[in-house]
């Protein structure tokens, strides 16, 4: 009987010894296959064409990489409960150097870094595919006996500007944060300014029936971004060897912006019996 108990005990220990590795394998599987984050999708309608290759005006690529904080900046950002996403403030902290000394006992300093827009929280992102009319191609086929084919040709160079819908402090910093957030959400080439060059073409054919006038309208699309920006007074506090960021007088303000979609044109075709 005792021998049987010993054997059973050994078997239990053997089974238990495999449990940690089994759970570890499951944990590895979970970490190796994390749940995919839900990404907001904004399908581009078939009436909207990418004319980047045909555009006679070469728009500069709007490259807005997310700035990575340095080791010191990372520790400073973790020292405050208020989220800091402003790339210019992060860049300034990255360029700062604070040397610790073993003789800093009793040392205390508070450095005022200014009032900053700290972060932007998006609440709504909505494309407007006909944000601004930029071109009209026209042909009178009222005297014709068969369909007439037309396609898009940009008659004059057009600059499309976006911008904030309200006046707020540090508007350029806020625009950068809004642009980053809108690009992440839409995965579209966004810029606050974009140009469609004269002579830009698209080979999509539109047929004007006989006895009709044909109108092909071109529109520049844009994204309407809305949300909330958080401001605060930023202080760098040095106490002995301890370094922290203190945020005071935190305020929030609603903000909106129109951000054009770069190198895209939305087309609308109409055939009519009378001039429009």
C-alpha positions in Angstrom: 0.0 0.0 0.0 2.8 2.4 1.0 4.6 1.5 -2.2 1.5 2.4 -4.2 1.2 5.8 -2.4 4.9 6.5 -3.2 4.4 5.8 -6.9 1.2 7.9 -7.0 3.0 10.8 -5.3 5.9 10.6 -7.8 3.4 10.6 -10.6 1.8 13.8 -9.2 5.1 15.6 -9.0 6.0 14.6 -12.5 2.6 15.9 -13.8 2.9 19.2 -11.8 6.5 19.7 -13.1 5.1 20.0 -16.7 2.4 22.6 -15.8 4.7 25.7 -15.7 6.2 24.8 -19.1 2.7 24.2 -20.5 1.4 27.6 -19.2 4.7 29.2 -20.5 4.0 27.8 -23.9 0.5 29.2 -23.9 1.8 32.6 -22.7 4.3 32.5 -25.6 1.5 31.7 -28.0 -0.5 34.6 -26.7 2.4 37.0 -27.0 3.3 35.7 -30.4 -0.2 36.1 -31.7 -1.6 39.3 -30.0 -5.1 40.3 -30.8 -5.1 42.6 -33.8 -6.1 46.1 -33.0 -9.2 47.4 -34.7 -8.2 49.9 -37.4 -10.7 52.4 -38.7 -11.2 51.8 -42.4 -12.2 54.6 -44.8 -12.8 53.0 -48.2 -12.1 55.3 -51.1 -15.1 55.5 -53.5 -14.6 54.4 -57.1 -15.2 58.0 -58.2 -12.0 59.1 -56.4 -8.8 58.6 -58.4 -5.2 58.7 -57.2 -3.4 61.1 -59.6 0.0 61.1 -57.9 1.8 59.8 -61.0 0.0 62.1 -63.4 0.2 65.2 -61.3 2.3 67.8 -63.1 3.1 69.4 -59.7 5.3 67.1 -57.5 3.9 67.4 -54.0 6.4 66.7 -51.3 5.7 63.5 -49.4 4.2 64.3 -46.0 6.4 62.3 -43.7 5.3 62.5 -40.1 7.1 59.7 -38.2 6.3 59.4 -34.5 9.2 60.7 -32.6 10.8 58.2 -30.2 11.6 59.5 -26.8 15.2 59.0 -25.4 15.8 57.0 -22.3 15.8 60.1 -20.1 12.7 61.5 -21.9 10.9 58.2 -21.4 11.5 58.3 -17.7 10.3 61.9 -17.5 7.1 61.1 -19.4 6.4 58.2 -17.1 6.7 60.6 -14.1 3.5 62.4 -14.9 -0.1 61.2 -15.2 -0.9 63.6 -18.0 -0.2 62.1 -21.4 2.4 64.0 -23.5 2.3 63.4 -27.2 3.5 66.8 -28.6 6.5 65.9 -30.9 8.1 69.3 -30.4 8.1 69.0 -26.6 9.4 65.4 -26.9 12.2 66.6 -29.2 13.1 69.4 -26.7 13.3 66.9 -23.9 15.4 64.5 -26.1 17.9 67.3 -26.7 18.2 67.9 -22.9 21.0 66.4 -20.8 20.8 66.2 -17.0 23.8 64.9 -15.2 23.3 63.3 -11.8 25.9 63.7 -9.0 26.4 61.7 -5.8 26.7 65.0 -4.0 23.2 66.2 -5.0 21.8 65.6 -1.5 19.4 68.5 -0.6 19.7 69.9 -4.1 16.3 71.2 -5.5 15.4 73.1 -8.6 12.2 73.8 -10.6 12.5 74.8 -14.2 9.5 76.3 -16.1 9.4 74.9 -19.6 6.3 76.9 -20.7 2.7 76.3 -21.6 2.3 73.5 -24.2 -0.4 71.7 -26.0 0.3 68.2 -24.5 -1.9 65.8 -26.4 -4.7 65.5 -28.9 -7.6 63.1 -28.5 -9.6 62.4 -31.7 -13.4 62.1 -31.4 -14.4 62.1 -35.1 -12.7 61.6 -38.4 -14.9 62.0 -41.5 -13.8 62.2 -45.2 -15.5 64.7 -47.5 -14.8 63.5 -51.0 -16.0 66.8 -52.6 -14.4 69.2 -50.2 -13.4 71.8 -52.9 -14.2 72.1 -56.6 -11.0 72.5 -58.6 -11.9 71.9 -62.2 -14.6 71.6 -64.9 -14.2 69.9 -68.2 -17.0 70.7 -70.7 -18.2 69.7 -74.2 -21.3 70.7 -76.1 -22.5 67.6 -78.0 -26.0 69.0 -78.8 -25.2 69.0 -82.5 -23.7 65.5 -82.5 -25.2 62.3 -83.7 -23.0 59.9 -81.7 -21.5 59.9 -78.1 -18.5 62.1 -77.5 -15.8 60.9 -75.2 -14.1 63.3 -72.7 -11.6 62.8 -69.9 -10.2 64.9 -67.1 -7.6 67.6 -67.9 -6.7 70.1 -65.1 -7.1 73.5 -66.8 -5.3 75.6 -64.2 -3.0 74.9 -61.3 -4.9 74.7 -58.0 -3.7 75.0 -54.4 -5.9 73.4 -51.8 -5.4 74.5 -48.3 -6.8 73.1 -45.1 -6.5 74.4 -41.6 -8.0 74.7 -38.1 -11.6 75.7 -37.9 -11.0 77.7 -34.7 -8.3 80.0 -33.4 -6.3 78.3 -30.6 -2.9 78.8 -28.9 0.1 77.0 -30.4 -1.8 76.2 -33.5 1.2 74.7 -35.4 1.9 72.2 -32.7 -1.8 71.2 -32.6 -1.9 70.8 -36.3 1.0 68.3 -36.2 -0.7 66.2 -33.6 -4.1 66.3 -35.4 -2.3 65.3 -38.7 -0.6 62.4 -37.0 -3.8 61.1 -35.5 -5.8 61.5 -38.8 -3.1 59.7 -40.8 -3.1 56.8 -38.3 -6.9 56.5 -38.4 -7.4 56.8 -42.2 -4.2 55.5 -43.7 -4.6 58.2 -46.3 -1.9 60.7 -47.6 -2.9 63.8 -45.8 -1.4 67.3 -45.8 -2.6 70.7 -44.8 -1.6 72.0 -48.3 -1.6 70.1 -51.6 -1.4 71.2 -55.3 -2.9 69.9 -58.5 -0.8 71.0 -61.4 -2.0 72.4 -64.7 -2.3 69.8 -67.4 -2.7 66.9 -64.9 -4.8 64.2 -66.7 -6.7 61.0 -65.9 -7.6 58.5 -68.7 -11.0 57.5 -67.4 -13.5 58.0 -70.3 -16.9 59.7 -69.9 -19.4 59.5 -72.7 -21.6 62.5 -73.6 -24.8 61.3 -75.4 -25.9 63.1 -78.6 -28.0 66.2 -78.1 -26.5 66.7 -74.7 -24.0 69.0 -72.9 -21.3 67.1 -70.9 -19.8 68.3 -67.6 -17.0 66.6 -65.8 -16.3 68.1 -62.4 -13.2 67.6 -60.3 -13.1 68.0 -56.6 -10.3 67.9 -54.0 -11.2 65.6 -51.1 -10.3 66.3 -47.5 -10.8 64.8 -44.0 -12.7 66.6 -41.3 -10.9 65.9 -38.0 -12.5 66.8 -34.7 -11.4 66.3 -31.1 -9.9 67.8 -27.9 -6.5 69.3 -27.2 -5.1 69.3 -23.7 -2.9 72.2 -22.6 -0.7 72.5 -19.4 2.2 74.4 -17.8 5.2 72.1 -17.9 7.8 72.2 -15.1 11.0 70.1 -14.8 11.6 69.4 -11.1 15.1 68.3 -9.9 15.3 67.1 -6.4 18.5 65.4 -5.4 19.1 62.8 -8.1 15.3 62.6 -8.8 14.0 64.1 -12.1 10.3 64.4 -12.7 7.9 66.4 -14.9 5.1 68.4 -13.1 2.1 69.6 -15.1 0.0 72.4 -13.7 -3.1 74.3 -14.8 -4.3 71.6 -17.1 -7.1 72.8 -19.5 -8.9 71.2 -22.5 -10.4 72.8 -25.6 -12.4 71.4 -28.5 -10.8 71.8 -31.9 -11.5 70.9 -35.5 -9.6 70.9 -38.8 -9.9 70.3 -42.5 -7.0 68.2 -43.9 -6.8 67.7 -47.7 -6.0 64.3 -49.1 -2.9 64.6 -51.2 -2.8 63.7 -55.0 -6.5 62.6 -55.1 -9.3 63.9 -57.2 -13.0 63.1 -56.9 -15.0 63.1 -60.2 -18.6 63.8 -60.9 -20.1 63.6 -64.4 -23.4 65.0 -65.7 -25.0 65.2 -69.1 -27.7 67.9 -69.6 -29.9 69.3 -72.3 -29.4 72.9 -71.2 -26.4 74.8 -70.0 -25.8 74.6 -66.3 
